[in-house]
Amino acid sequence: MQQRKKLSTTIGASNYAYLHSMVRAGRAESVGQAVDKTVEMARRLDNRATLERQTAAYFKGLTSKVAVEETDLEDALSNASREMDFDQVRQVSRAIQRAFDPDSPPA
């Protein structure tokens, strides 16, 4: 079980209403869990924005030689993915899931 920390504060009325609406809609079991889910979503968005900035900075800083190598790698991965049977990958994934979780639904 995740360790919980006490948080006592005031928030805006509309945010308070939003958290309670999450509980009423069944998207959270409690206001505390609604806060956790909302913060987790905000953190994911922040992490994505950070990754986007870092990726853009990486590509902006590439030398022309390295940029060509990146393009070659991109082309190779694209070509390899065309040869992949994604239906078979899903079947293997389901088989692995069933091996580790016998209660998982059958394919």
C-alpha positions in Angstrom: 0.0 0.0 0.0 1.2 3.5 -0.9 2.3 5.6 2.1 -0.1 8.5 2.5 0.7 12.0 3.7 -1.7 14.4 5.3 -2.6 17.5 3.3 -4.7 20.2 4.8 -5.4 23.3 2.7 -8.0 25.4 1.0 -8.7 25.3 -2.7 -10.9 27.2 -5.2 -14.6 26.4 -5.1 -14.6 25.1 -8.7 -11.6 22.8 -8.1 -13.4 21.5 -5.0 -16.5 20.8 -7.0 -14.4 19.1 -9.7 -12.8 16.8 -7.2 -16.2 15.8 -5.8 -17.6 15.3 -9.3 -14.8 12.8 -9.9 -15.9 10.9 -6.8 -19.6 11.0 -7.8 -18.8 9.8 -11.3 -16.8 6.9 -9.9 -13.5 8.1 -11.3 -12.1 8.2 -7.7 -13.1 6.5 -4.5 -12.4 9.6 -2.4 -11.5 13.2 -2.6 -8.0 12.3 -1.6 -7.8 9.8 -4.5 -9.2 12.4 -6.8 -6.4 14.8 -5.8 -3.8 12.0 -6.4 -5.2 11.3 -9.9 -5.4 15.0 -10.8 -1.8 15.6 -9.6 -0.6 12.4 -11.5 -2.2 13.7 -14.7 -0.6 17.1 -14.2 2.8 15.4 -13.6 2.4 13.3 -16.8 1.6 16.4 -18.8 4.6 18.2 -17.3 6.8 15.2 -18.0 5.6 15.1 -21.6 6.3 18.8 -22.1 9.8 18.4 -20.6 10.5 15.5 -22.9 9.3 17.5 -25.9 11.6 20.4 -25.0 14.5 18.1 -24.4 13.9 16.2 -27.7 13.6 19.5 -29.6 16.9 20.8 -28.1 18.6 17.5 -28.9 17.6 17.6 -32.6 18.4 21.3 -32.8 21.9 20.7 -31.5 22.8 17.9 -33.9 25.6 18.3 -36.4 24.7 17.6 -40.0 26.5 14.3 -39.9 24.7 13.1 -36.8 21.4 14.3 -38.3 22.0 12.2 -41.4 22.7 9.2 -39.1 19.4 9.9 -37.2 17.5 10.0 -40.4 19.1 6.7 -41.5 18.1 5.1 -38.2 14.6 6.4 -38.5 14.3 4.9 -42.0 15.7 1.6 -40.9 13.2 1.4 -38.0 10.3 2.4 -40.3 11.2 -0.3 -42.8 11.6 -2.9 -40.0 8.1 -2.0 -38.6 6.6 -2.6 -42.0 7.8 -6.2 -41.9 6.4 -6.8 -38.4 3.2 -8.8 -37.9 1.5 -6.7 -35.3 -1.3 -9.3 -34.9 1.3 -11.9 -33.9 2.9 -9.4 -31.5 -0.5 -9.0 -29.8 -1.0 -12.7 -29.6 2.4 -13.2 -28.0 1.7 -10.3 -25.6 -1.6 -11.9 -24.6 0.1 -15.3 -24.0 2.7 -13.6 -21.8 0.0 -11.7 -19.9 -1.9 -15.0 -19.3 1.2 -16.7 -18.1 1.7 -14.0 -15.4 -1.9 -13.4 -14.7 -4.1 -16.5 -15.0 -7.2 -14.4 -14.3 -6.7 -12.3 -17.4 -9.4 -12.7 -20.1 -8.7 -15.1 -22.9 -7.7 -13.9 -26.4 
